[in-house]
Amino acid sequence: MHEQPGNATPVRFLDEATIRQLLSFETLIPAMQRALIDFSAGSVLQPVRSILSIREHYGFMGVMPAVYGDVMGAKLVTLYPDNGARGLPTHQAVIALFRAETGEPLAMMDGRLITEMRTAAVSAVATQLLAAADARSLAILGSGVQARAHFHSLSVVRKFDDIRIWSRNPQHAQTLADEIGARAASAEDAVRGADVIVTVTNSREPVLQGAWLKPGALVNAVGAVGAKNREVDDDAMRGAVIVDSREAAMKESGDVLLANAPVYAELGELLAGTRPMPQEKITVFKSLGLAVEDLAASRLVLEQLQTS
């Protein structure tokens, strides 16, 4: 294959500071809703991500490609759980975006903030659809980057006046509680009576017990990725289980696999109305993260850049 001469425009790199100025949950949440609907409708070309284990450094690298309408691309994402002790983000990423029609590169972007925000925005989409209309109490199990992002994202779709925080590090829980006007509590006290629960920990074992959940509760289970990791116990997984991708859940979700929990629907199917809303007393949305979400967010960044 021979390279042909041309007047290629240099590919721009967008750093995190630039992306932070361009992305907001108010615009990102609708973009995630559209992407989930399109994914479940079969209009997105996307394999399940490939994950490479870097055992020497206790890390992982994921490769997440997709083609979505007029754009295609891939995210290279790393997960190093011990980075927190080094003062570094546990998740870091770069996203490459191309024009689907011609293969022309459009941009390279730092993917850390996009990953943070699109993950929380997807949970907001689920909360907007599945949580009780009068939901007022929120429990967050975890106190890191995703805990903060989920508070801000979910607050766009519901107005919470009772927020509880639990963390394996009580000091971190108190710091976050003071920051967002919440109260630190034990895991059980945080969850009991809560309308919406978010699990965003690095735990490999359940931190949430179904016995604590009240009828009508929605659980956004976000933190555990991998067939052997879980945050939610078997009791909680006996409710209606909603996923972003069936195929990914059957390969990557310990919460689903270890509980042998049947998947009721993809979130995109419920959003499109191609599956009826679940009727179980408890609903669990298991979020794993999809490449199409990264592409939709990256395209939104470029659109905002052109209009700013």
ABEGO torsion letter per residue (X at the ends): XBBBBBBBBBBBBBBAAAAAAABBAAAAAAAAAAAAAAAAAGABBBBBBBBBBBAAAGBBBBBBBBBBEABBEBBBBBBBAAAAAAGBBABBBBBBBBBAAAGBBABBBBAAAAAAAAAAAAAAAAAAAABBAABABBBBBEABAAAAAAAAAAAAABBBABBBBBBABAAAAAAAAAAAGBBBBBAAAAABGBABBBBBBABABBABBAAABBBGBBBBBAABBEAABBABBAAAAABBBBBABAAAAAAABAAAAAAGBBBABBAAAAAAGABBBBABABBBBBBAEBAAAAAAAAAAAAAAAAAX
